[in-house]
Amino acid sequence: MSPSSPTEFDIIFAGGGATACVVAGRLAACDPSLKILVLEAGEHTLDKPAHVQPYQYPFHMAPMSTTLTFHLGNPSPRLNGRALIVPCGRSVGGGSTINFGAYTRAPASDYDDWATEGWESKNLIPLMKKVETYEVQPGCATHGYTGPVKVSPGGYKLSICDEFVHVGTTYHKRPYSNDTNDLETCNTYSPWAKYIDGATGRRSDAAHCYVYNQAQNPNLQIWVGKRVTRVIFENKRAVGIEFTNDPVSRPGADQLLSTVKASKLVVLSAGAFGSPAILERSGIGAEAVLKRCGIKPFVSLPGVGENYTDHDVVLVPYLAADEAVTMDPLWRGEASATKDALAQWAINGKSLVASNGVDAKIKWRPDGDELKAMGSAFQPRWNEFFRDRPDKCVAIFSLIAGYMGPLVGTLPPRNYMMAAYFTLYPASIGSVHIKVDENGKEVLDFTTGFLDDPSDIIPINFAYKKMREIYRRMPSYRGELAIGHPKFPEGSAAACGEASGPVDLNAPDIIYSAEDDEAIDKYHRDCVQTTWHSLGTCAMKPQAEQGVVDARLNVYGVSNLKVADMSIVPKNVGTNTYSTALLIGEKAAMIIAEDLGLDFKV
């Protein structure tokens, strides 16, 4: 797969993220004579410790990281004037090489809700199974056991997560289940499996699972450090790609434009930010957006860049007991602990190196008492979307065994844990477009939409209180890291600080005043973040409903151009989105193989 300089391929992928790796890899394996090119702005990830060692994922969030692109949103009054930063992966394999590695699958009904022919859950479940080798337990009807992507519990079991589950099943009064990724089970505490090979302890990412294992095929080429600028058309037929050197991956390199031809197909796979931007630079989008950028409209497609959605996450830090085992020594870079863990990992794939620090979760739905506590403002959203869909959870609650926030390196070297909660079906919608700034430079016009719908913050505010009660009852609880919590008024019963140990399991809950509730609301508007699950900006919907691609992923108004990445998702999915990106890749490979007349087996 070493780059050469041919000027024509059969298929070109603009973007080398998770979905592109799946599609390119499947097609290359199906017909090794296909000349396939993947253009990726980031770098290779092959066997690099930062990508294959699961524990290293927080390090990619460093401000100067080149394995992420940091997209700056427009300031929002709903976020107290804050401009949200939304990162996405920029490397071969994309987000799959740097994410938490959390294995989650959406309920089957999410895909049925897309109401798109061929994308119903009954057609997708075989592809979900095709993706994976499920090492967690045998004989599960909805899981696969022969796929390229390994799913396991990871290489170290953290007992602090067992405490979380115990309090959840007693104080929080929810049942326990071994598997909440069977496409329907909801509202139970469960272990949280990971995209980690149980035998080697390595991350199971799309690059290594689909393309790097075909290095012997000279017809599958990956060119890194290349930024795609636009699609080249003859009449309305896509015939190639224009690209240049990526300024981050290739600093100092010339910015001359190059072209490469595609005889059969161009596939945009640059994600929820990159794919709509490429379309707009190619003259496809809303005429007003194109004209303000000085781009001649080629195809009027107003849905390009619209329908942006994500999941809203908050990570709240707590103090943990000295005897607890957490990821903190490795995440702080303590030499001795890291050396020992790496040595063990090299021998048998075990140790904290093969962990993400997240071993348990609940896909949470509120019960009657919790709904009442959340108040009437959430009731319309509950009635309209959740009430009659018992497989759809409002949020995921989980424990992170360690501190991975912006203060790492400045906090006292002790043990921490974080409460993580993120909502899965926020009602707010944003948009992503290109624009030209005052210096004539192209930038993003990115409206995140976070918390624009007033119903979205209500379960987040409730989650802070419920998670705090759970943590207060865990044996390893030693108080709150106050700097990372709401600023409660002086004398508040909710005041945060260090504690000598947990409260009794049957202790009364904290009583929050109206002023306390205001502090929690302000805290969340100041702190809520992306869950790195951006999607929807080239939606697979009817064109009249602001759709961009049809059910076979064809861009409306042109030919020989498809989109295959998370941008096609028409409605949000209740999951960490790597599983959906893999699924889209498998479905796209099947569609393209059919279009090309290949003998493609599911």
HUZI-V412920 format. One line per field, one symbol per residue. ss: DSSP state (H for helix, E for strand, L for the rest). psi: psi as a letter, one per 20 degrees, with the letter a starting at -180 (. if undefined). Layout:
ss = ???
psi = ???
This chain:
ss = LLLLLLLEEEEEEELLLHHHHHHHHHHHHHLLLLLEEEEELLELLLLLHHHHEHHHHHHHHLLLLLLEEEEELLLEHHHLLELLEEEEELELLHHHHLLLLELLLLLHHHHHHLLLLLLLHHHHHHHHHHHEEELLLLLLLLLLELLLEEEELLLLLLHHHHHHHHHHHHLLLLLELLLLLLLLLLLLEEELLELELLLLLEELLHHHHHHHHHLLLLLEEEEELEEEEEEEEELLEEEEEEEEELLLLLLLLLLLLEEEEEEEEEEELLHHHHHHHHHHHLLEELHHHHHHLLLLLLEELLLLLLLEELLEEEEEEEEELLLLLLLHHHHLLLHHHHHHHHHHHHHHLLLHHHLLLLLEEEEELLLHHHHHHHLHHHHHHHHHHHLLLLLLLLEEEEEELLLLLLLLLLLLLLLEEEEEEEELLLLLLEEEEEEELLLLLEEEEEELLLLLLLLHHHHHHHHHHHHHHHHHLLLLEEEELHHHLLLLLLLLLLLLLELLLLLLLLLLLLLLLHHHHHHHHHHHHHHLEELLLLELLLLELLHHHLLLELLLLEELLLELEEELLHHHLLLLLLLLLHHHHHHHHHHHHHHHHHHHLLLLLL
psi = jppalqiprgpppnpkaggggggggghhhgniipopppppharqjojphhhiohiihhhijqhjpjiqpopprqqphikkjqoppoqqqnroichiiiahkpoqqqqhhghhhhlppijqhhhhghhghhhqoojgqrkphjqqjjrhpppriajppohhhhgggghhifgilqrqqhojkjjhpqkqqrqorqmpohhijqqnrhghhhghjkhioiioqoorkpopgrqpqodjppjaqprrpphghmpiqqkqprqpqohgqpopljaiggghgggghjjoaphhgghijkpppgponiipirkpraqpqpopqrqqqhiqprighghikpggggggghgghhgjjrrihkqjjoiqrpnppqaghhgghirhhigggghhghgjmiipqhrpprppmrpkaijpiiqqmaqrqpppppqhlqiqqaqorqrpaijjqprpnoohipjhpiihighgghhggghhhghhiphipkaqnhijrqnqqpjqijqqaqqiarrqhjqqqpoprhhghhhgggghhhiqrqjklpriimqnrqhikkqhqaijjpppirrkprpnaiiiohqqpmqpighhggghggghgggggghikqnpp.
